[in-house]
Amino acid sequence: MRLALLGCGTVGSEVVRLLHDQADDLTARIGEPLEIAGIAVRRAGRDRGDLPVSADLFTTDADALVARDDVDIVVEVVGGIEPARSWITAALRAGKAVVTANKTLLAEDGATLHAAAAEGGADLYYEAAVAGAIPLLRPLRESLHGDSISAVMGIVNGTTNYILSRMTDTGSGFAESLQEASDLGYAEADPTADVEGFDAAAKAAILASLAFHSRVTVTDVYREGITEVTAADVASAAQMGCVVKLLCIAARDGDSISVRVHPAMIPREHPLAGVGGAYNAVFVQARAAGQLMFYGAGAGGTPTASAVLGDLVAVARNRRGGALPVTDSAYADLPVRRMGDVVTRYHVSLDVDDEPGVLAEVASVFAAHRVSMRTVRQSGRGDEAVLVAVTHTATDAQLSATVEDLVKLPAVRRVASVMRVEGEP
């Protein structure tokens, strides 16, 4: 069985190595060898070092490679929207199975890809698009297909998890921890997609689509990054017995769903709280299966290539056995709720004047918006006076309006921090 590989960067080169190193095992598992028909790259003459593949296989004409009659499977690890979308849809419409790691394209226009797969009667697999080597999407797509999922909550970006873990462990600030992540190769030269939550939002859209059988795009996802998280936030979380994580949360509430990415405080007892470093983990709540946890390396060439090869084996076996393709499941078509309607809790830190009656003024603002305070504590004296309130659950709109009015109080010098609290009843 012959495949076309589109892209030979960090992930693509590892796919080539794994295909070479595990050739005998892959043949045994599929029933026939997997052979590379060609590799599409930007510069065919570039030195590839010790990559175990003939230089004759490299081409700059991806369109021609995809269209070749001797190609059965197309593996796309280039990323981006175009020309990846054109390559993938052309392959699928021609009846060729596609394995992709392209989270950006799937989150923005997955409907087009699935429509092309249905038109051509071809498999579209994309395990590597979310959480690297962790087997997550296929359990949601197949293993849990007979169950009803109520919530998916996870850490799906290794860069931000490393940064927040270092802030927790050392007390350092965001800038210092980001620099350390960059020095160790955990952060890109331009870390915007990671630290501003764009990467996690794309993955959230994919997870929500699979979990709730609805088409969710990245524009449906509420997003906040971690650039505003401070060492004081992390320390305040620790005083509450919590840690700060960038969470991807997708939940069903009746006939609608909410999908969001933002930093939040979670209790140290929560399974996700202990996920440190650059690791990923996703916590799934299902009606019959109960609570499930998926954990592992969420990025990197070799872990991602492992997920690609898992999909390759699956689609090759399907093709060899004549199995019907796994189709898109969006029958539920549940609407995505506005963030303002989502029920959550807030941790609010205020710099206040150190004088009698301040607490009563603050409490009256919370009461005016029908937000109940769970705990309140005040520390410091004089110019160092700080008041911290943690609320009971309320809609995000109520909580946001409360914060807006707190700023107007003469006794409140500054709203130092606002962060959601998750993982508790």
C-alpha positions as CSV (number, residue, x, y, z in Angstrom):
1,M,0.0,0.0,0.0
2,R,1.5,3.3,-1.1
3,L,1.3,6.7,0.6
4,A,2.1,10.3,-0.2
5,L,3.7,12.3,2.6
6,L,3.0,16.1,2.4
7,G,5.6,17.8,4.6
8,C,8.9,16.6,6.0
9,G,9.6,18.9,8.9
10,T,9.7,17.9,12.6
11,V,6.7,15.6,12.4
12,G,7.1,14.4,8.8
13,S,10.7,13.4,9.2
14,E,9.8,11.3,12.3
15,V,7.0,9.6,10.3
16,V,9.6,8.6,7.7
17,R,11.9,7.2,10.5
18,L,9.2,5.3,12.2
19,L,8.0,3.8,8.9
20,H,11.5,2.6,8.2
21,D,12.3,1.4,11.8
22,Q,9.0,-0.4,12.3
23,A,8.5,-1.7,8.7
24,D,8.3,-5.4,9.6
25,D,5.8,-4.8,12.5
26,L,3.7,-2.5,10.4
27,T,3.5,-5.0,7.6
28,A,2.4,-7.7,10.0
29,R,-0.3,-5.5,11.5
30,I,-1.7,-4.3,8.2
31,G,-1.2,-7.4,6.1
32,E,1.0,-5.8,3.4
33,P,3.9,-3.3,3.4
34,L,3.5,0.5,3.6
35,E,5.6,2.2,1.0
36,I,6.3,5.9,0.5
37,A,5.4,6.9,-3.1
38,G,6.6,10.4,-2.7
39,I,7.3,13.3,-0.3
40,A,6.2,16.8,-1.1
41,V,8.4,19.5,0.3
42,R,9.3,23.2,-0.4
43,R,12.9,22.5,-1.4
44,A,13.5,19.1,-2.8
45,G,17.3,19.5,-2.9
46,R,17.7,20.3,0.8
47,D,20.1,18.1,2.8
48,R,18.0,15.7,4.9
49,G,20.9,14.3,6.9
50,D,20.5,10.6,7.7
51,L,16.8,10.4,6.9
52,P,16.3,6.8,5.7
53,V,14.6,7.5,2.4
54,S,15.8,8.0,-1.2
55,A,16.3,11.5,-2.4
56,D,14.4,10.6,-5.6
57,L,11.2,10.5,-3.6
58,F,11.2,14.3,-2.8
59,T,9.1,16.6,-5.0
60,T,7.9,20.2,-4.9
61,D,4.7,19.3,-6.8
62,A,2.3,18.3,-4.1
63,D,-0.7,18.5,-6.4
64,A,0.7,16.0,-8.8
65,L,1.8,13.7,-6.0
66,V,-1.7,13.6,-4.5
67,A,-3.3,13.0,-7.9
68,R,-1.1,10.0,-8.7
69,D,-3.0,6.7,-9.4
70,D,-0.5,4.7,-7.4
71,V,-1.2,6.6,-4.1
72,D,-3.6,5.0,-1.8
73,I,-3.2,7.2,1.4
74,V,-2.2,10.8,1.8
75,V,-0.5,12.0,5.0
76,E,-0.6,15.7,5.5
77,V,1.7,17.3,8.2
78,V,2.3,20.7,6.6
79,G,-0.4,22.6,8.6
80,G,-2.2,25.8,7.8
81,I,-5.4,26.3,5.8
82,E,-4.2,26.5,2.2
83,P,-2.9,24.7,0.2
84,A,-3.5,21.9,2.7
85,R,-7.3,22.1,2.4
86,S,-7.0,21.7,-1.4
87,W,-4.7,18.8,-1.2
88,I,-6.8,17.0,1.4
89,T,-10.1,17.5,-0.3
90,A,-8.7,16.4,-3.7
91,A,-7.4,13.2,-2.2
92,L,-10.6,12.5,-0.3
93,R,-12.8,13.1,-3.3
94,A,-10.6,10.7,-5.3
95,G,-11.3,8.0,-2.7
96,K,-7.9,8.2,-1.0
97,A,-7.7,7.9,2.7
98,V,-6.2,10.9,4.5
99,V,-4.3,11.1,7.8
100,T,-3.7,14.7,9.0
101,A,-2.3,16.5,12.0
102,N,-3.8,19.8,10.9
103,K,-5.7,21.1,13.9
104,T,-6.0,24.6,12.5
105,L,-7.8,23.4,9.3
106,L,-10.0,21.0,11.1
107,A,-11.1,23.6,13.7
108,E,-11.8,26.2,11.0
109,D,-13.3,24.2,8.2
110,G,-13.6,20.6,9.3
111,A,-17.1,20.4,7.6
112,T,-15.5,20.8,4.2
113,L,-13.1,18.0,4.8
114,H,-15.8,15.6,6.1
115,A,-18.0,16.5,3.1
116,A,-15.2,15.6,0.8
117,A,-14.6,12.3,2.7
118,A,-18.3,11.4,2.3
119,E,-18.3,12.3,-1.4
120,G,-15.3,10.0,-2.0
121,G,-16.2,7.3,0.4
122,A,-12.8,7.7,2.1
123,D,-11.4,7.7,5.6
124,L,-10.4,10.9,7.3
125,Y,-8.3,10.4,10.5
126,Y,-6.7,13.0,12.6
127,E,-5.6,11.7,16.0
128,A,-2.4,13.7,15.9
129,A,-4.3,17.0,15.7
130,V,-5.0,17.0,19.4
131,A,-2.7,16.1,22.3
132,G,0.1,14.5,20.3
133,A,0.6,10.8,21.2
134,I,-2.3,10.6,23.6
135,P,-5.0,8.2,22.1
136,L,-7.9,10.6,22.7
137,L,-9.9,11.4,19.5
138,R,-10.5,7.8,18.5
139,P,-11.9,6.9,21.9
140,L,-14.3,9.9,21.6
141,R,-15.1,9.1,18.0
142,E,-15.4,5.3,18.3
143,S,-15.0,3.7,21.8
144,L,-17.4,6.1,23.5
145,H,-19.8,6.3,20.6
146,G,-22.4,4.3,22.5
147,D,-22.2,6.6,25.6
148,S,-23.3,10.1,26.3
149,I,-20.5,12.6,27.2
150,S,-21.4,15.5,29.5
151,A,-18.0,17.2,29.8
152,V,-14.5,17.3,28.5
153,M,-11.9,19.3,30.4
154,G,-8.2,19.2,29.7
155,I,-4.7,20.6,29.4
156,V,-4.0,20.5,25.7
157,N,-1.0,22.9,25.3
158,G,2.4,21.8,26.6
159,T,4.0,25.2,26.4
160,T,1.5,27.0,28.6
161,N,1.4,24.0,31.0
162,Y,5.2,24.2,31.4
163,I,5.1,27.9,32.0
164,L,2.4,27.7,34.6
165,S,4.1,24.7,36.3
166,R,7.3,26.7,36.6
167,M,5.4,29.6,38.0
168,T,3.8,27.3,40.6
169,D,7.0,25.5,41.5
170,T,9.4,28.5,41.7
171,G,7.2,31.5,42.3
172,S,8.6,33.1,39.1
173,G,6.7,35.5,36.9
174,F,5.2,34.8,33.4
175,A,8.1,36.5,31.5
176,E,10.8,34.5,33.3
177,S,9.0,31.2,32.9
178,L,8.3,31.9,29.2
179,Q,12.0,32.6,28.6
180,E,12.9,29.4,30.3
181,A,10.4,27.5,28.1
182,S,12.0,29.1,25.0
183,D,15.5,28.2,26.2
184,L,14.5,24.6,26.6
185,G,12.7,24.4,23.2
186,Y,9.2,24.2,24.7
187,A,8.1,27.5,23.2
188,E,8.2,28.7,19.6
189,A,10.2,31.8,18.5
190,D,6.8,33.5,18.3
191,P,4.8,31.9,21.2
192,T,1.6,33.9,20.5
193,A,-0.5,30.9,19.3
194,D,0.3,29.1,22.6
195,V,0.3,31.7,25.3
196,E,-2.8,33.5,23.9
197,G,-4.8,30.3,23.7
198,F,-5.2,30.0,20.0
199,D,-3.7,26.5,19.8
200,A,-5.8,25.3,22.7
201,A,-9.0,26.9,21.2
202,A,-8.5,24.9,17.9
203,K,-8.2,21.7,19.9
204,A,-11.2,22.6,22.0
205,A,-13.3,23.0,18.8
206,I,-12.2,19.5,17.6
207,L,-12.9,17.9,21.0
208,A,-16.3,19.5,21.3
209,S,-17.3,18.5,17.8
210,L,-16.5,14.8,18.5
211,A,-17.8,14.7,22.1
212,F,-21.2,16.3,21.4
213,H,-21.8,15.3,17.7
214,S,-22.1,18.9,16.6
215,R,-20.1,21.1,14.3
216,V,-18.0,23.5,16.4
217,T,-15.5,25.8,14.8
218,V,-12.7,27.8,16.4
219,T,-14.8,31.0,16.2
220,D,-17.3,29.3,18.6
221,V,-14.7,29.0,21.3
222,Y,-14.3,31.6,24.0
223,R,-10.6,32.2,24.4
224,E,-8.2,33.8,26.9
225,G,-4.5,33.2,27.2
226,I,-2.1,33.2,30.1
227,T,-0.2,36.4,29.5
228,E,-2.0,38.2,32.3
229,V,-1.4,35.5,34.9
230,T,0.9,36.8,37.6
231,A,3.0,35.3,40.4
232,A,0.4,36.8,42.8
233,D,-2.4,34.9,41.1
234,V,-0.5,31.6,41.5
235,A,0.3,32.4,45.1
236,S,-3.3,33.2,45.9
237,A,-4.4,30.0,44.2
238,A,-1.9,28.1,46.5
239,Q,-3.5,29.7,49.6
240,M,-6.8,28.2,48.4
241,G,-5.3,24.8,47.9
242,C,-5.4,25.3,44.1
243,V,-3.1,25.5,41.1
244,V,-3.5,27.6,37.9
245,K,-3.9,25.8,34.6
246,L,-4.9,26.8,31.1
247,L,-8.0,24.7,30.6
248,C,-9.9,23.6,27.6
249,I,-13.5,23.1,28.7
250,A,-16.4,21.7,26.7
251,A,-19.6,20.9,28.5
252,R,-23.2,20.0,27.6
253,D,-26.0,21.7,29.5
254,G,-29.4,20.6,28.3
255,D,-29.8,21.3,24.6
256,S,-26.7,23.5,24.2
257,I,-23.0,23.3,24.8
258,S,-20.3,25.6,26.0
259,V,-16.7,25.6,24.7
260,R,-14.0,27.7,26.2
261,V,-10.3,28.1,26.9
262,H,-9.0,30.2,29.7
263,P,-6.7,30.1,32.8
264,A,-8.5,28.8,35.9
265,M,-7.8,27.8,39.4
266,I,-8.4,24.1,40.1
267,P,-8.1,22.2,43.4
268,R,-4.9,20.3,44.0
269,E,-7.0,17.1,44.5
270,H,-8.3,17.3,40.9
271,P,-6.7,14.8,38.5
272,L,-5.6,17.6,36.2
273,A,-3.8,19.6,38.9
274,G,-0.9,17.1,39.1
275,V,-0.2,17.3,35.3
276,G,3.1,19.2,35.2
277,G,5.8,20.2,32.7
278,A,4.9,20.1,29.1
279,Y,2.5,17.1,29.4
280,N,-1.1,17.1,28.4
281,A,-4.1,15.4,29.9
282,V,-7.8,15.3,29.2
283,F,-10.5,14.5,31.7
284,V,-13.8,13.1,30.2
285,Q,-17.1,12.6,32.1
286,A,-19.5,10.2,30.4
287,R,-22.9,8.9,31.6
288,A,-22.1,5.2,31.6
289,A,-18.3,5.1,31.6
290,G,-18.0,7.7,34.3
291,Q,-14.7,9.6,34.7
292,L,-11.9,8.9,32.3
293,M,-8.4,10.4,32.2
294,F,-6.1,10.5,29.1
295,Y,-2.5,11.5,29.8
296,G,0.8,11.7,28.0
297,A,3.2,13.7,25.8
298,G,1.1,16.3,23.9
299,A,3.7,17.6,21.4
300,G,7.0,16.9,19.7
301,G,8.0,15.2,16.5
302,T,8.1,11.6,17.7
303,P,5.0,11.6,19.9
304,T,3.0,13.2,17.1
305,A,4.4,10.9,14.5
306,S,3.3,8.0,16.7
307,A,-0.3,9.2,16.5
308,V,0.1,9.6,12.7
309,L,1.3,6.0,12.4
310,G,-1.6,4.7,14.5
311,D,-4.0,6.3,12.1
312,L,-2.0,5.0,9.1
313,V,-2.4,1.5,10.3
314,A,-6.1,2.0,10.9
315,V,-6.9,3.4,7.5
316,A,-4.6,0.9,5.7
317,R,-6.4,-2.0,7.4
318,N,-9.8,-0.5,6.6
319,R,-8.7,-0.1,3.0
320,R,-7.3,-3.6,2.7
321,G,-10.4,-5.1,4.3
322,G,-12.9,-3.0,2.4
323,A,-14.4,-1.5,5.6
324,L,-16.7,1.4,5.4
325,P,-15.1,4.7,6.3
326,V,-15.8,6.3,9.7
327,T,-18.1,9.2,8.9
328,D,-18.6,12.6,10.4
329,S,-21.2,12.6,13.3
330,A,-22.8,15.9,13.6
331,Y,-26.5,14.8,13.9
332,A,-27.1,16.5,17.3
333,D,-26.3,20.0,15.9
334,L,-26.3,21.6,19.4
335,P,-25.9,25.4,19.5
336,V,-22.9,26.9,21.4
337,R,-23.9,29.1,24.3
338,R,-22.6,32.6,24.7
339,M,-19.8,32.9,27.4
340,G,-22.0,35.2,29.3
341,D,-24.6,32.4,29.9
342,V,-22.0,29.9,31.2
343,V,-22.1,29.2,34.9
344,T,-18.8,29.5,36.6
345,R,-17.0,30.9,39.7
346,Y,-14.7,33.9,40.1
347,H,-11.6,34.6,42.2
348,V,-11.4,38.4,42.5
349,S,-8.4,40.3,44.0
350,L,-8.9,44.0,44.8
351,D,-6.4,46.6,46.0
352,V,-8.6,48.6,48.5
353,D,-8.3,51.5,50.9
354,D,-7.6,50.4,54.4
355,E,-10.7,51.9,56.1
356,P,-13.9,50.8,57.8
357,G,-16.9,49.9,55.6
358,V,-14.9,48.8,52.5
359,L,-16.0,45.2,52.9
360,A,-19.7,46.3,53.2
361,E,-19.4,48.4,50.0
362,V,-17.8,45.5,48.1
363,A,-20.4,43.0,49.4
364,S,-23.2,45.3,48.3
365,V,-21.9,45.3,44.7
366,F,-21.9,41.5,44.6
367,A,-25.4,41.4,46.1
368,A,-26.7,43.9,43.5
369,H,-25.8,41.4,40.8
370,R,-27.1,38.5,42.7
371,V,-23.6,37.0,43.1
372,S,-23.0,35.2,46.4
373,M,-19.6,35.3,48.0
374,R,-18.2,32.0,49.2
375,T,-15.1,33.3,51.0
376,V,-13.6,36.8,51.7
377,R,-10.3,37.6,53.1
378,Q,-8.4,40.8,53.7
379,S,-4.6,41.1,54.1
380,G,-2.1,43.9,54.4
381,R,-2.5,47.4,55.9
382,G,-2.4,50.9,54.5
383,D,-1.4,51.0,50.8
384,E,-0.9,47.3,50.8
385,A,-4.5,46.4,51.7
386,V,-5.8,43.6,49.5
387,L,-9.3,42.1,49.6
388,V,-9.8,38.7,47.9
389,A,-13.3,37.3,47.2
390,V,-14.2,33.9,45.9
391,T,-17.8,33.5,44.6
392,H,-20.3,30.8,44.5
393,T,-21.5,29.9,41.0
394,A,-23.2,32.5,38.8
395,T,-23.3,33.3,35.1
396,D,-20.2,34.8,33.6
397,A,-22.2,37.8,32.6
398,Q,-23.3,38.4,36.3
399,L,-19.7,38.0,37.4
400,S,-18.3,40.3,34.7
401,A,-20.9,43.0,35.5
402,T,-19.9,42.7,39.2
403,V,-16.3,43.3,38.4
404,E,-17.2,46.3,36.2
405,D,-19.0,47.9,39.1
406,L,-16.3,47.2,41.7
407,V,-13.9,49.3,39.7
408,K,-16.3,52.3,40.2
409,L,-16.1,52.1,44.0
410,P,-14.0,55.0,45.5
411,A,-12.5,52.6,48.0
412,V,-11.3,50.2,45.3
413,R,-8.0,51.4,43.9
414,R,-7.6,48.6,41.4
415,V,-9.0,45.2,40.4
416,A,-5.6,43.4,40.6
417,S,-6.8,40.1,39.3
418,V,-9.9,38.2,38.1
419,M,-9.7,34.4,37.4
420,R,-12.3,31.7,37.1
421,V,-12.4,28.8,39.5
422,E,-13.2,25.3,38.1
423,G,-13.3,21.7,39.2
424,E,-15.3,22.3,42.4
425,P,-19.1,21.8,43.0
